[in-house]
């Protein structure tokens, strides 16, 4: 469940009352505790480590502040000199807290429950690094891309190689799968996606696969109905799609070679309860329940009632149970 | 050019230094002046009257504030009692300033230059009316839609009938065409679009057409790659699409019965200049230049250089000139 450790859980809010967001990320005991909160509450099939996609930007030398208005990188990078100064970082040094949290999580959970690592995809991270904050359409990032494509490619290269090592380190520390978040891929036309975002995400996945050919890579993107064919070329094993893509259409279009993840509208979890059960059932029916990781189409909303999150997961689990009962001859 | 009277123009900023946004909307002389600024600068093919899509929400009884953080409706409407209190307004009374501005514009421009009126589409206006402000995914609006579909439909009905009368009044006052802005249609799945947004926008267009069968209705939407077939059922004469939809795909999919408008990425206008000319040419080539109103795919950015806006328009005009030269036997 996207953002499964988060503000909708009272036990998470209790931790955050005492500790800042980045403090939780950087204190393995706290990161482990909040990562496990949803698992203890709902027993979902996997635990995703608690962190933020901008942590690597900080490790590359940027000033990261996480305030109420969203993350801010106070020193946005907009020319080749600043890009050249971005550091290649050693994940076991600069982001050791994350590796420690993953080691602790995988030790705690054992082999029965997979732990997921994650990172921002290069284009999305570049959006923040150039823009400095979330901004509709990311005009500064696009301007750099249009005006100085070679400079922008250098930035994507720097991010991609750092991201590949960062994910490799997470796998070495115990992640059974990794997810890339390309939240802003959907801002791009197909031509621009293919020119900028696609080669960079391909590079990350290729490098991860060279070291760990059997570790699944999940790629999330938002608003990418127009990019489905290109997403299939990324090398990802699983495409995590937002609520606006019809999963039956995606399955027809992409075939069964690529697993799908998603894609219930997080607003559905605000209620009513009947709509939640219907949305879960509809999502599973669209893929036939094969090669499908049920999930939300975007992050769970902070005002989601806990009992609705529970219903979302329990409905999915009951569908699976009834499917396996049918699969076993009576 | 979407948001063609706006902050990218120094003469607009000069007016806005002395007058608030709503003050400009509500003072016909000022609204006419800023509406004509881009026409005087660039001589585009049409002038769109200066106003805001939330003006009708105010006329329906909501408290509208337009601050730096975007528009705010201080008294969001979230239950059937509040919805029942929304007023049906008389456009020639509550929004007479807009009708006056249109009369003045059409008198000034004569028949050679069409003047466009506009309104928000019901779903998009409902998003603001329920949420109170722009918020990622409009969760409060969707929650109301999921939890109380009959209540939400009542809200859409109220908005739709007000909007139809509002557009009729604009046409009566001199608008040669009207545009509906369904900026947030793309937040909806296809099923939800068909259940909520589509019937309401159909109602508006149907009512406008009953009174003015020959006045073209343009429908803008953003992020609606997954909704193309449904958009074709709205009754709109022209679909204005954002930059992420491939116009060639849209034309193949929708045929030539519906004209297309758009769809250059407004970020392209930040430069470089060569990319602007290329983007205009590419957009026109994708439709063959037939049944196509060249436009941006979203609002022009405030930091767009004026000379780039000029190049956008001049490139389009030169393509048209060369096309008509070819069409006339030498």
Interface residues (C-beta under 8 A of the other chain):
Chain A: X137 X139 X142 X143 X146 X147 X186 X187 X188 X189 X190 X192 X223 X225 X226 X243 X244 X245 X246 X265 X266 X267 X268 X270 X271 X272 X275 X298 X301 X303
Chain B: X137 X139 X142 X143 X146 X147 X186 X187 X188 X189 X190 X192 X223 X225 X226 X243 X244 X245 X246 X265 X266 X267 X268 X270 X271 X272 X275 X298 X301 X303
